Amino acid sequence: MIYITGDCHREYRRFNTQNFPEQKEMTKEDYVIVCGDFGGVWSFEKEDKEEKHLLDWLEEKPFTTLYVDGNHENFDRLYGYPIENWQGGKVHKIRPSVLHLMRGQVFEICNRSIFTFGGASSHDISGGILEMDTPNFRREIKRLNRVGIPYRINHWSWWAQELPSKEEMEEGRKNLAEHNNTVDFIVTHCCASSTQQLLGREEFEDDIETRYLEEIRQNINFKKWFFGHYHDNQNVTEKEILLYEQVIRIA
């Protein structure tokens, strides 16, 4: 079985047995996929007590947890995990059954081919990206907090790796070409530019990733595309599904 859901932001109550009773019939060969903003690897320099508890709790679940990255992940630490090959693609193994599905990969899971591409632009940064080593750092934080303007701190709550590199995008093209540009499912955090326009959210603008995903949308044959990021549950088109708290079965 494969289930899929949207952003977690380090809140995993949707996976307890009361909210997700289906897990009673699942094994480690069944999967739950999170469409980004997983938040499990977030602590500044190393795994702290809270992070260890959350990840160990997921590891003890009967199913295997998979996720693509969102824009709210600690990429300094996430990209520090060793890269392993799994089910035809590259992963970061956070726990034996908690895996980060890297960008531009095609996985074969439960006889389904799944293309994965995490990342997105943070939009909650109207106050800017602050640098911790600037002289007025604390004063600026106090000012922004006082007036209620959202901001992020470089290498603390924001990372440039939230958007893809040229190498990641090219690897995606190459891996899709090797699968005849045809997959069953696409799993991302944000969506293609034209799909984003259908959502009608003025705070979300086109960027290098939405344009890349638009290229994928125009050139790849797929059955369903699942994504998060926009904090809603909605069938945007017949084939493109936005997820947030909802957990649905796809295989």
Secondary structure, 3 states (H helix, E strand, C coil): CEEEECCCCCCCHHHCCCCCHHHHHCCCCCEEEEECCCCCCCCCCCCCHHHHHHHHHHHCCCCEEEEECCCCCCHHHHCCCCEEEECCEEEEEEECCEEEECCCEEEEECCEEEEEECCCCCCCCCCCEECCCCCCHHHHHHHHHHHCCCCEEECCCECHHHCCCHHHHHHHHHHHHHCCCECCEEEECCCCHHHHHHHCCCCCCCCHHHHHHHHHHHHCECCEEEECCCCCCEECCCCEEECCCCCEECC
